[in-house]
Amino acid sequence: MAKKSIVINLPIVPYNQSKHSDVVQYLEVLQELLSEVYAPDEGSIAEEVSQLEKLERTETLLKGV
């Protein structure tokens, strides 16, 4: 490989992934984590930002991932 791989340690979360609702919550945690990893200069997406704006930013950041 010409480029070195990036290793990201995932957090331990208390979700039972056999339940649909827990899988959804787990995916939201991963989505937030990836948005922070791929946009470190912006920092985490603030809580006061609307859900729609947060979703648009995350989709833009993760589009090429």
URUR-V87025 format. One line per field, one symbol per residue. phi: phi as a letter, one per 40 degrees, with the letter a starting at -180 (. if undefined). A space follows every 10 residues. Layout:
BEGIN
phi: ???
END
This chain:
BEGIN
phi: .cbccbbbcc ccbcbcccbd cccccccccc ccccccccbc ccgccccccc dccccccccc ccdcc
END
